[in-house]
Amino acid sequence: MIFDWDEQKEKQNVKNHDGVNFDEASAAVQDDFALEEYDDAHSSADEKRCNCIGIGGNKFLYVVYAMRNEGGEDEICRIISARLAEPQERESYEREKFNSGYFG
């Protein structure tokens, strides 16, 4: 999977969201325990948009991203925004991780 983002959007994101950058966001998307949710309201035929809660850069993050050419050889994950996860989002992540049987 290839990760992609707009450099100006990332700079704005870092400024507006407690220094969260898109490298951290891409790590959160790849987190084995990430909670993912399809965003039907913001998706289109060309772009599947998702939200996830995962760990990136040792931070709990809430990431919005879009998948392009999903399942293809050149599948692209475009990071749209990322912020620190809210306490209830972090709790959901930890609960799901615990329920999966992983305790490490």
C-alpha positions as CSV (number, residue, x, y, z in Angstrom):
1,M,0.0,0.0,0.0
2,I,1.2,3.5,-0.9
3,F,0.5,6.4,1.5
4,D,-0.1,9.8,0.0
5,W,-1.1,13.2,1.3
6,D,-1.1,16.9,0.5
7,E,1.9,18.6,2.0
8,Q,0.1,21.8,2.7
9,K,-2.8,19.9,4.3
10,E,-0.3,18.1,6.6
11,K,1.3,21.4,7.7
12,Q,-2.1,22.8,8.5
13,N,-3.0,19.6,10.4
14,V,0.2,19.8,12.5
15,K,-0.7,23.3,13.4
16,N,-4.3,22.6,14.2
17,H,-4.1,19.2,15.8
18,D,-1.4,19.2,18.5
19,G,1.5,18.5,16.2
20,V,0.0,15.3,14.7
21,N,1.7,14.6,11.4
22,F,0.7,12.3,8.5
23,D,3.6,9.9,9.0
24,E,2.1,9.2,12.4
25,A,-1.3,8.9,10.8
26,S,-0.1,6.4,8.3
27,A,1.3,4.3,11.1
28,A,-2.1,4.4,12.9
29,V,-3.8,3.1,9.8
30,Q,-1.4,0.2,9.7
31,D,-1.9,-0.6,13.4
32,D,-2.9,-4.3,13.6
33,F,-5.5,-3.3,16.3
34,A,-6.9,-0.2,14.6
35,L,-10.6,0.3,14.7
36,E,-11.9,1.1,11.3
37,E,-15.2,2.4,10.1
38,Y,-16.4,3.0,6.6
39,D,-17.7,6.6,6.1
40,D,-20.6,6.2,3.7
41,A,-21.6,9.9,3.9
42,H,-18.3,11.1,2.6
43,S,-17.5,8.3,0.1
44,S,-18.0,8.2,-3.6
45,A,-17.8,5.6,-6.4
46,D,-14.2,6.7,-6.9
47,E,-13.1,6.9,-3.3
48,K,-13.8,4.8,-0.3
49,R,-13.4,7.1,2.8
50,C,-12.8,5.6,6.2
51,N,-12.1,6.6,9.8
52,C,-9.8,4.8,12.2
53,I,-8.5,4.9,15.7
54,G,-5.0,3.5,16.0
55,I,-1.6,4.1,17.5
56,G,0.9,6.1,15.5
57,G,4.0,7.8,16.9
58,N,3.2,6.4,20.3
59,K,-0.1,8.4,20.3
60,F,-3.7,7.4,20.1
61,L,-4.9,8.9,16.8
62,Y,-8.2,9.4,15.0
63,V,-7.4,9.4,11.3
64,V,-9.6,10.1,8.2
65,Y,-8.3,8.6,5.0
66,A,-9.5,7.6,1.6
67,M,-8.7,4.4,-0.4
68,R,-8.1,4.6,-4.1
69,N,-7.6,1.6,-6.4
70,E,-8.4,-0.6,-3.5
71,G,-7.2,-4.1,-3.9
72,G,-5.1,-3.1,-6.9
73,E,-1.4,-3.4,-7.3
74,D,-1.0,0.4,-6.8
75,E,-3.5,0.7,-3.9
76,I,-3.3,4.2,-2.4
77,C,-4.2,5.4,1.1
78,R,-4.6,9.1,1.0
79,I,-4.5,10.7,4.5
80,I,-7.0,13.5,4.8
81,S,-6.7,14.5,8.5
82,A,-5.5,13.2,11.9
83,R,-6.0,14.3,15.4
84,L,-5.4,12.9,18.9
85,A,-8.1,10.4,19.8
86,E,-10.8,11.6,22.3
87,P,-10.8,9.7,25.6
88,Q,-13.9,7.6,24.7
89,E,-12.2,6.7,21.3
90,R,-9.1,5.6,23.1
91,E,-11.2,3.5,25.5
92,S,-13.0,1.8,22.6
93,Y,-9.6,0.9,21.1
94,E,-8.3,-0.5,24.3
95,R,-11.5,-2.4,25.0
96,E,-11.4,-4.0,21.5
97,K,-7.7,-4.8,21.9
98,F,-8.3,-6.5,25.2
99,N,-11.3,-8.4,23.9
100,S,-9.1,-9.7,21.0
101,G,-7.0,-11.6,23.6
102,Y,-4.0,-9.5,23.2
103,F,-2.6,-8.3,26.6
104,G,0.9,-7.1,25.6
